[in-house]
Amino acid sequence: MQHLLATAVLLFASQLAFAQAPAAAPTANDCATRAVSKDGKPLAGAAKTAFMKKCAADAGKPAAASDCAAKAVSKDGKPLYGAAKAAFIKKCEG
């Protein structure tokens, strides 16, 4: 019984540590894997090229930049776009 309890505690602790691990920057292989449409179909042609270019550029950015981009939402909870997003990210990073 104690062995089962110890195993459960270790499993919970490992899941907690894994959940708090920082996200690594995407690699080229990760970008290729994530290059899918909203329908779940693989991207092709210009759409795939644009996605890969953006993904590679995001991989070169520091983690703080991606955190700021993720936080760029309006009071309604909708993502910011254009100048509003740029201003938010500039303020967040600076």
ABEGO torsion letter per residue (X at the ends): XAAAAAAAAAAAAAAAAAAABBBBBBBAAAAAAABBBAAGBBBBEAAAAAAAAAAAAAAABBAAAAAAAAABBBAAGBBBBEAAAAAAAAAAAX
